[in-house]
Amino acid sequence: MSDASRPPEEEQPQAPLIEHLIELRSRLMKAVIVVIAIFAVLYAFSNDIYRFVAEPLIALLPAGSRMIATEVTSPFLAPFKLTMVVSIFAAVPVILYQAWAFIAPGLYRHEKAIAFPLLASSIVLFYCGAAFAYYVVFPLLFSFFVHTGPQDVQVMTDINAYLNFVLKMFFAFGVAFEIPIATFLLIWTGITDVKSLTKKRPYVILICFVVGMLLTPPDVISQSLLAVPMWLLFEVGIVFARLVRRRRAHVDADADADA
């Protein structure tokens, strides 16, 4: 059948459920294989990866202090767990591409035009959130914790407890940096509009600080380091939504003029 006689995507018949399940299994297997392959490569460097992640704290420890392992299996399991998380983290572009390839055939053309840039942007923003936590938040946070304790208390952090803490922070800041995408989608789908969100700015700021309080340790510094970027990213999402809305208005105006 020629391209001219082929029905548009919107009118193509839906594939049977079994074909969707087979396709989903194939996409999941590809994503798992990529994660396993990355893990196999990185496992030899698991201790180096852990030291890199722990460097913001190690650099601030007083002379004579070091990280410790309070459980017998921690020296093995902590780097192992971190390497697995890093493997998944590194494979996120592939995982999201497989998800995109699975759902793309069911999208309309105008949905594809906006979905792929949003998908790519969400990956970049998540990585930016993790990088912000590592290079900006951790040095400030650990400096505060290390230097505000009693002088007769020696700081010797357990490696497993430290790993759980930083993974939580990475996830919190990675998700927080997705706020522009969420804000844009709310406006683009018509759930709300720019004017309504602008009026609700005080409530949004309050919610940002509440989320910062729930996702970070109970201190003002870490809560503010998460809440303030969340608010700024909310403003970024509104700006982009305004730009897209104006562009859509111009396109609709041009279409009406041509008609």
Secondary structure, DSSP 8 states (H G I E B T S, - for coil): --TTTS--GGGS----HHHHHHHHHHHHHHHHHHHHHHHHHHGGGHHHHHHHHHHHHHTTS-TT---B--STTHHHHHHHHHHHHHHHHHTHHHHHHHHHHHHGGGS-HHHHHHHHHHHHHHHHHHHHHHHHIIIIIHHHHHHHHHHHS-TT-----BHHHHHHHHHHHHHHHHHHTTHHHHHHHHHHTTSS-HHHHHHTHHHHHHHHHHHHHHHS-SSHHHHHHHHHHHHHHHHHHHHHHHHHHHHHHHHHHHHHHH-
